[in-house]
Amino acid sequence: MNNKLIAYSVLDLAIVPQGNSVRETLMNTIALAQKAEAFGYTRFWLAEHHNMAAVASSAPVVIIGRVAQETTTIRVGSGGIMLPNHAPLIVAEQFGTLGNLYPNRIDLGLGRAPGTDPETTRAIRSDFMEMAHSFPEEIEKIQNYFSINNQKAKVRAKVAEGVDVPLYILGSSTESAHLAARKGLPYAFASHFATAQLFNAMAIYRNEFMPSEVLQKPYVIAGINVYVADTDEEAERMATSFIKMIVGILTGARKEYLDEAGEMTPDLKEMLEHPTVQQMTRYTFIGNKDTVKEQIRSFLEQTQVDEVIVATNCHNQKSRIRSFELFAEIMNELNVEELS
């Protein structure tokens, strides 16, 4: 593979399944985090989205606190906080507070996108574009607020000063790779939906990386979608909810829930073979344990990533937990093989 142990983590979008309430969805998120901890996952990240009826993670900082409260060892954080939506001082105060409550367990992943549509973006913050262009400077402000050397500044986030909350740069393009490399921060690429620039972004990040106080060599996390079950047919059935969701996003026919799983019909297979859908789902792995294991082995060999972060958006909570359990087994087996 690449002569190192590969960490594996969870990215939960808290998508509301058909027939479930927002509360039930959030309770499922907590239950998944507890299972992920038991299965040996490194971190559990939540994403920020707005004005999407099917997505319950519009206030990730609140969910992060509850998930951290209901677990004991797994790292919990954001994948990510969309920084142009927020004042850096407030983000530092929120995550500094979390870092004090749950020491050495909180991650702060920061993204540049709004996580919503243009009209909602304007409703969140009228100067969003200005803040997006100032993304590097806004990150620096957060770093200053967390620094122990900020004690004499006129504006302080006292709850954050000296608190260990690692920063991660999130991205879906090459622009973020330059920034993460220049700042010497770990880099998480959203290849679970933005597949086209993964290899270019990784090459830029690795080639331009400048060691920092927090990181001496490049660290890459790649997002993937995984649907693993006891049989290929069961995995395909589980993934139909995800495929319908992707088609809805691409056609503008978004729903207020995640469809129930169904048969992989000829129509769905045809949709999956459409070039645009194929592009968006390039790093989506579906099948039984042996099938997915070989797919993941190939992905790790090709990318040489340090960590994979897994999204599994399916309707049935039991199937989702089983998929994460089997994927943990796959990663443990691959890591053991790498050491032997």
Summary of the structure (lengths in Angstrom):
residues: 340
radius of gyration: 19.4
end to end distance: 11.7
largest distance: 65.6
contacts: 1173
relative contact order: 0.15
helix: 49%
strand: 16%
